[in-house]
Amino acid sequence: MKKFLSHSLFLLLLLSPFEAFATTFQDVPTGDPSSAAIEFAVENNIIDTGKTTFSPDNTVSRADFFVWTLRSLGFEPNDNEKKEKSRCTDITDKEILPYFNKAMKLGALQVATKNPRCLAKKTVSKVEALRTVFFLYGIPTPRFSDTQLPYIDVDSDAWFFPFVEKNVELNFVEPESSTY
């Protein structure tokens, strides 16, 4: 999942191919297709790391996803944003709080008005990641389409169909099978 997110987040920034080089992390081999995006994220302070491993096959929490995505857009909270009250009842971590508040202000994250929860520890799905990245980067997605996709688990009337269709069009991430 981390490889997927590093691709979807940073392919938007990586317009030309990089040469393969050694990575910061022991578990991301030189020449791995993800290494350039991962190194870009580290070098540009998008991903905080003090570790020697990246764990590219681990899942990504919503907290990490929103922090990384907003940092990739240049957002770094100022003192006032760091002092803002949480708009979600389940976030107490002052480090991630400004990122969730910013995502809500931008409209990239919606929560209920009664007992608003951000579910920061929840794993981000591919579709949620695509929807958020497309929204924040201003990449339009069609509302309706008659396109047929080759995935047996993506119906053309599914709410997330436009995001999968746009992913296919932009060739961000190629699925490994007939399911998305």
C-alpha positions as protocol buffer text, in pm:
chain_id: "A"
residue {
  index: 1
  type: MET
  ca { x: 0 y: 0 z: 0 }
}
residue {
  index: 2
  type: LYS
  ca { x: 284 y: 243 z: 73 }
}
residue {
  index: 3
  type: LYS
  ca { x: 424 y: 180 z: -275 }
}
residue {
  index: 4
  type: PHE
  ca { x: 81 y: 261 z: -421 }
}
residue {
  index: 5
  type: LEU
  ca { x: 57 y: 584 z: -225 }
}
residue {
  index: 6
  type: SER
  ca { x: 411 y: 689 z: -301 }
}
residue {
  index: 7
  type: HIS
  ca { x: 330 y: 643 z: -669 }
}
residue {
  index: 8
  type: SER
  ca { x: -5 y: 820 z: -664 }
}
residue {
  index: 9
  type: LEU
  ca { x: 120 y: 1110 z: -455 }
}
residue {
  index: 10
  type: PHE
  ca { x: 450 y: 1170 z: -618 }
}
residue {
  index: 11
  type: LEU
  ca { x: 385 y: 1081 z: -981 }
}
residue {
  index: 12
  type: LEU
  ca { x: 206 y: 1412 z: -988 }
}
residue {
  index: 13
  type: LEU
  ca { x: 535 y: 1576 z: -898 }
}
residue {
  index: 14
  type: LEU
  ca { x: 769 y: 1354 z: -1092 }
}
residue {
  index: 15
  type: LEU
  ca { x: 723 y: 1459 z: -1451 }
}
residue {
  index: 16
  type: SER
  ca { x: 1044 y: 1311 z: -1580 }
}
residue {
  index: 17
  type: PRO
  ca { x: 1217 y: 982 z: -1497 }
}
residue {
  index: 18
  type: PHE
  ca { x: 1499 y: 972 z: -1247 }
}
residue {
  index: 19
  type: GLU
  ca { x: 1806 y: 759 z: -1273 }
}
residue {
  index: 20
  type: ALA
  ca { x: 1816 y: 470 z: -1029 }
}
residue {
  index: 21
  type: PHE
  ca { x: 2016 y: 544 z: -718 }
}
residue {
  index: 22
  type: ALA
  ca { x: 2067 y: 401 z: -374 }
}
residue {
  index: 23
  type: THR
  ca { x: 1780 y: 473 z: -140 }
}
residue {
  index: 24
  type: THR
  ca { x: 1775 y: 592 z: 219 }
}
residue {
  index: 25
  type: PHE
  ca { x: 1597 y: 276 z: 326 }
}
residue {
  index: 26
  type: GLN
  ca { x: 1742 y: -74 z: 353 }
}
residue {
  index: 27
  type: ASP
  ca { x: 1417 y: -233 z: 234 }
}
residue {
  index: 28
  type: VAL
  ca { x: 1384 y: -28 z: -88 }
}
residue {
  index: 29
  type: PRO
  ca { x: 1632 y: -175 z: -335 }
}
residue {
  index: 30
  type: THR
  ca { x: 1829 y: 39 z: -577 }
}
residue {
  index: 31
  type: GLY
  ca { x: 1642 y: 46 z: -905 }
}
residue {
  index: 32
  type: ASP
  ca { x: 1304 y: -28 z: -746 }
}
residue {
  index: 33
  type: PRO
  ca { x: 1037 y: 162 z: -942 }
}
residue {
  index: 34
  type: SER
  ca { x: 929 y: 333 z: -618 }
}
residue {
  index: 35
  type: SER
  ca { x: 1276 y: 445 z: -510 }
}
residue {
  index: 36
  type: ALA
  ca { x: 1278 y: 780 z: -692 }
}
residue {
  index: 37
  type: ALA
  ca { x: 938 y: 881 z: -553 }
}
residue {
  index: 38
  type: ILE
  ca { x: 1033 y: 768 z: -202 }
}
residue {
  index: 39
  type: GLU
  ca { x: 1364 y: 956 z: -214 }
}
residue {
  index: 40
  type: PHE
  ca { x: 1188 y: 1265 z: -349 }
}
residue {
  index: 41
  type: ALA
  ca { x: 946 y: 1249 z: -56 }
}
residue {
  index: 42
  type: VAL
  ca { x: 1227 y: 1216 z: 197 }
}
residue {
  index: 43
  type: GLU
  ca { x: 1441 y: 1492 z: 42 }
}
residue {
  index: 44
  type: ASN
  ca { x: 1144 y: 1731 z: 33 }
}
residue {
  index: 45
  type: ASN
  ca { x: 1037 y: 1662 z: 393 }
}
residue {
  index: 46
  type: ILE
  ca { x: 710 y: 1508 z: 283 }
}
residue {
  index: 47
  type: ILE
  ca { x: 785 y: 1190 z: 475 }
}
residue {
  index: 48
  type: ASP
  ca { x: 935 y: 1218 z: 820 }
}
residue {
  index: 49
  type: THR
  ca { x: 1176 y: 941 z: 888 }
}
residue {
  index: 50
  type: GLY
  ca { x: 1439 y: 863 z: 1138 }
}
residue {
  index: 51
  type: LYS
  ca { x: 1426 y: 498 z: 1050 }
}
residue {
  index: 52
  type: THR
  ca { x: 1639 y: 281 z: 824 }
}
residue {
  index: 53
  type: THR
  ca { x: 1338 y: 97 z: 678 }
}
residue {
  index: 54
  type: PHE
  ca { x: 1041 y: 226 z: 482 }
}
residue {
  index: 55
  type: SER
  ca { x: 824 y: -91 z: 495 }
}
residue {
  index: 56
  type: PRO
  ca { x: 684 y: -37 z: 144 }
}
residue {
  index: 57
  type: ASP
  ca { x: 431 y: -318 z: 170 }
}
residue {
  index: 58
  type: ASN
  ca { x: 272 y: -191 z: 491 }
}
residue {
  index: 59
  type: THR
  ca { x: -61 y: -15 z: 492 }
}
residue {
  index: 60
  type: VAL
  ca { x: -84 y: 363 z: 539 }
}
residue {
  index: 61
  type: SER
  ca { x: -303 y: 532 z: 796 }
}
residue {
  index: 62
  type: ARG
  ca { x: -525 y: 827 z: 710 }
}
residue {
  index: 63
  type: ALA
  ca { x: -305 y: 1038 z: 939 }
}
residue {
  index: 64
  type: ASP
  ca { x: 12 y: 962 z: 742 }
}
residue {
  index: 65
  type: PHE
  ca { x: -172 y: 999 z: 413 }
}
residue {
  index: 66
  type: PHE
  ca { x: -310 y: 1346 z: 486 }
}
residue {
  index: 67
  type: VAL
  ca { x: 20 y: 1466 z: 632 }
}
residue {
  index: 68
  type: TRP
  ca { x: 216 y: 1342 z: 329 }
}
residue {
  index: 69
  type: THR
  ca { x: -35 y: 1469 z: 74 }
}
residue {
  index: 70
  type: LEU
  ca { x: -60 y: 1816 z: 223 }
}
residue {
  index: 71
  type: ARG
  ca { x: 317 y: 1841 z: 266 }
}
residue {
  index: 72
  type: SER
  ca { x: 356 y: 1747 z: -101 }
}
residue {
  index: 73
  type: LEU
  ca { x: 145 y: 2056 z: -174 }
}
residue {
  index: 74
  type: GLY
  ca { x: 373 y: 2271 z: 42 }
}
residue {
  index: 75
  type: PHE
  ca { x: 155 y: 2292 z: 353 }
}
residue {
  index: 76
  type: GLU
  ca { x: 343 y: 2322 z: 678 }
}
residue {
  index: 77
  type: PRO
  ca { x: 127 y: 2444 z: 968 }
}
residue {
  index: 78
  type: ASN
  ca { x: 200 y: 2786 z: 1114 }
}
residue {
  index: 79
  type: ASP
  ca { x: 179 y: 2866 z: 1486 }
}
residue {
  index: 80
  type: ASN
  ca { x: -189 y: 2962 z: 1468 }
}
residue {
  index: 81
  type: GLU
  ca { x: -280 y: 2642 z: 1284 }
}
residue {
  index: 82
  type: LYS
  ca { x: -92 y: 2440 z: 1544 }
}
residue {
  index: 83
  type: LYS
  ca { x: -306 y: 2599 z: 1817 }
}
residue {
  index: 84
  type: GLU
  ca { x: -641 y: 2539 z: 1648 }
}
residue {
  index: 85
  type: LYS
  ca { x: -894 y: 2324 z: 1823 }
}
residue {
  index: 86
  type: SER
  ca { x: -959 y: 1978 z: 1683 }
}
residue {
  index: 87
  type: ARG
  ca { x: -1262 y: 1957 z: 1458 }
}
residue {
  index: 88
  type: CYS
  ca { x: -1265 y: 1580 z: 1516 }
}
residue {
  index: 89
  type: THR
  ca { x: -1345 y: 1415 z: 1846 }
}
residue {
  index: 90
  type: ASP
  ca { x: -1094 y: 1136 z: 1793 }
}
residue {
  index: 91
  type: ILE
  ca { x: -776 y: 1337 z: 1723 }
}
residue {
  index: 92
  type: THR
  ca { x: -565 y: 1443 z: 2015 }
}
residue {
  index: 93
  type: ASP
  ca { x: -221 y: 1425 z: 1849 }
}
residue {
  index: 94
  type: LYS
  ca { x: -114 y: 1788 z: 1808 }
}
residue {
  index: 95
  type: GLU
  ca { x: 131 y: 1693 z: 1529 }
}
residue {
  index: 96
  type: ILE
  ca { x: -134 y: 1562 z: 1291 }
}
residue {
  index: 97
  type: LEU
  ca { x: -423 y: 1781 z: 1399 }
}
residue {
  index: 98
  type: PRO
  ca { x: -338 y: 2080 z: 1173 }
}
residue {
  index: 99
  type: TYR
  ca { x: -326 y: 1852 z: 869 }
}
residue {
  index: 100
  type: PHE
  ca { x: -673 y: 1712 z: 932 }
}
residue {
  index: 101
  type: ASN
  ca { x: -810 y: 2061 z: 998 }
}
residue {
  index: 102
  type: LYS
  ca { x: -652 y: 2182 z: 671 }
}
residue {
  index: 103
  type: ALA
  ca { x: -793 y: 1886 z: 476 }
}
residue {
  index: 104
  type: MET
  ca { x: -1139 y: 1971 z: 609 }
}
residue {
  index: 105
  type: LYS
  ca { x: -1101 y: 2341 z: 525 }
}
residue {
  index: 106
  type: LEU
  ca { x: -1000 y: 2252 z: 169 }
}
residue {
  index: 107
  type: GLY
  ca { x: -1293 y: 2011 z: 134 }
}
residue {
  index: 108
  type: ALA
  ca { x: -1074 y: 1705 z: 89 }
}
residue {
  index: 109
  type: LEU
  ca { x: -1212 y: 1547 z: 405 }
}
residue {
  index: 110
  type: GLN
  ca { x: -1569 y: 1559 z: 524 }
}
residue {
  index: 111
  type: VAL
  ca { x: -1685 y: 1449 z: 866 }
}
residue {
  index: 112
  type: ALA
  ca { x: -2022 y: 1437 z: 1034 }
}
residue {
  index: 113
  type: THR
  ca { x: -2131 y: 1745 z: 1225 }
}
residue {
  index: 114
  type: LYS
  ca { x: -2258 y: 1535 z: 1514 }
}
residue {
  index: 115
  type: ASN
  ca { x: -1970 y: 1345 z: 1678 }
}
residue {
  index: 116
  type: PRO
  ca { x: -1718 y: 1425 z: 1399 }
}
residue {
  index: 117
  type: ARG
  ca { x: -1448 y: 1160 z: 1373 }
}
residue {
  index: 118
  type: CYS
  ca { x: -1150 y: 1166 z: 1137 }
}
residue {
  index: 119
  type: LEU
  ca { x: -1051 y: 801 z: 1187 }
}
residue {
  index: 120
  type: ALA
  ca { x: -681 y: 890 z: 1178 }
}
residue {
  index: 121
  type: LYS
  ca { x: -565 y: 534 z: 1246 }
}
residue {
  index: 122
  type: LYS
  ca { x: -786 y: 381 z: 977 }
}
residue {
  index: 123
  type: THR
  ca { x: -610 y: 244 z: 669 }
}
residue {
  index: 124
  type: VAL
  ca { x: -649 y: 451 z: 353 }
}
residue {
  index: 125
  type: SER
  ca { x: -804 y: 263 z: 62 }
}
residue {
  index: 126
  type: LYS
  ca { x: -680 y: 306 z: -297 }
}
residue {
  index: 127
  type: VAL
  ca { x: -1003 y: 479 z: -392 }
}
residue {
  index: 128
  type: GLU
  ca { x: -989 y: 722 z: -98 }
}
residue {
  index: 129
  type: ALA
  ca { x: -628 y: 803 z: -186 }
}
residue {
  index: 130
  type: LEU
  ca { x: -711 y: 861 z: -553 }
}
residue {
  index: 131
  type: ARG
  ca { x: -1017 y: 1071 z: -475 }
}
residue {
  index: 132
  type: THR
  ca { x: -820 y: 1291 z: -234 }
}
residue {
  index: 133
  type: VAL
  ca { x: -516 y: 1332 z: -459 }
}
residue {
  index: 134
  type: PHE
  ca { x: -730 y: 1415 z: -762 }
}
residue {
  index: 135
  type: PHE
  ca { x: -933 y: 1666 z: -556 }
}
residue {
  index: 136
  type: LEU
  ca { x: -633 y: 1841 z: -396 }
}
residue {
  index: 137
  type: TYR
  ca { x: -437 y: 1860 z: -722 }
}
residue {
  index: 138
  type: GLY
  ca { x: -740 y: 1980 z: -916 }
}
residue {
  index: 139
  type: ILE
  ca { x: -748 y: 1680 z: -1150 }
}
residue {
  index: 140
  type: PRO
  ca { x: -1103 y: 1657 z: -1285 }
}
residue {
  index: 141
  type: THR
  ca { x: -1281 y: 1325 z: -1278 }
}
residue {
  index: 142
  type: PRO
  ca { x: -1585 y: 1254 z: -1494 }
}
residue {
  index: 143
  type: ARG
  ca { x: -1923 y: 1221 z: -1323 }
}
residue {
  index: 144
  type: PHE
  ca { x: -2063 y: 959 z: -1559 }
}
residue {
  index: 145
  type: SER
  ca { x: -1902 y: 739 z: -1817 }
}
residue {
  index: 146
  type: ASP
  ca { x: -1982 y: 455 z: -2050 }
}
residue {
  index: 147
  type: THR
  ca { x: -1625 y: 326 z: -2038 }
}
residue {
  index: 148
  type: GLN
  ca { x: -1572 y: -40 z: -1958 }
}
residue {
  index: 149
  type: LEU
  ca { x: -1286 y: -117 z: -1722 }
}
residue {
  index: 150
  type: PRO
  ca { x: -1114 y: -454 z: -1709 }
}
residue {
  index: 151
  type: TYR
  ca { x: -1173 y: -505 z: -1335 }
}
residue {
  index: 152
  type: ILE
  ca { x: -1435 y: -750 z: -1219 }
}
residue {
  index: 153
  type: ASP
  ca { x: -1482 y: -563 z: -891 }
}
residue {
  index: 154
  type: VAL
  ca { x: -1549 y: -216 z: -1037 }
}
residue {
  index: 155
  type: ASP
  ca { x: -1905 y: -168 z: -1164 }
}
residue {
  index: 156
  type: SER
  ca { x: -1969 y: 131 z: -1390 }
}
residue {
  index: 157
  type: ASP
  ca { x: -2238 y: 254 z: -1149 }
}
residue {
  index: 158
  type: ALA
  ca { x: -2013 y: 237 z: -838 }
}
residue {
  index: 159
  type: TRP
  ca { x: -1954 y: 574 z: -669 }
}
residue {
  index: 160
  type: PHE
  ca { x: -1579 y: 527 z: -707 }
}
residue {
  index: 161
  type: PHE
  ca { x: -1582 y: 431 z: -1077 }
}
residue {
  index: 162
  type: PRO
  ca { x: -1469 y: 780 z: -1197 }
}
residue {
  index: 163
  type: PHE
  ca { x: -1160 y: 768 z: -974 }
}
residue {
  index: 164
  type: VAL
  ca { x: -1057 y: 425 z: -1095 }
}
residue {
  index: 165
  type: GLU
  ca { x: -1125 y: 533 z: -1455 }
}
residue {
  index: 166
  type: LYS
  ca { x: -907 y: 845 z: -1413 }
}
residue {
  index: 167
  type: ASN
  ca { x: -634 y: 632 z: -1255 }
}
residue {
  index: 168
  type: VAL
  ca { x: -640 y: 405 z: -1560 }
}
residue {
  index: 169
  type: GLU
  ca { x: -633 y: 707 z: -1794 }
}
residue {
  index: 170
  type: LEU
  ca { x: -335 y: 863 z: -1613 }
}
residue {
  index: 171
  type: ASN
  ca { x: -164 y: 526 z: -1559 }
}
residue {
  index: 172
  type: PHE
  ca { x: -70 y: 602 z: -1199 }
}
residue {
  index: 173
  type: VAL
  ca { x: -80 y: 247 z: -1074 }
}
residue {
  index: 174
  type: GLU
  ca { x: -135 y: -70 z: -1269 }
}
residue {
  index: 175
  type: PRO
  ca { x: -335 y: -332 z: -1081 }
}
residue {
  index: 176
  type: GLU
  ca { x: -170 y: -670 z: -1048 }
}
residue {
  index: 177
  type: SER
  ca { x: -479 y: -873 z: -1143 }
}
residue {
  index: 178
  type: SER
  ca { x: -831 y: -849 z: -1279 }
}
residue {
  index: 179
  type: THR
  ca { x: -949 y: -695 z: -951 }
}
residue {
  index: 180
  type: TYR
  ca { x: -881 y: -342 z: -851 }
}
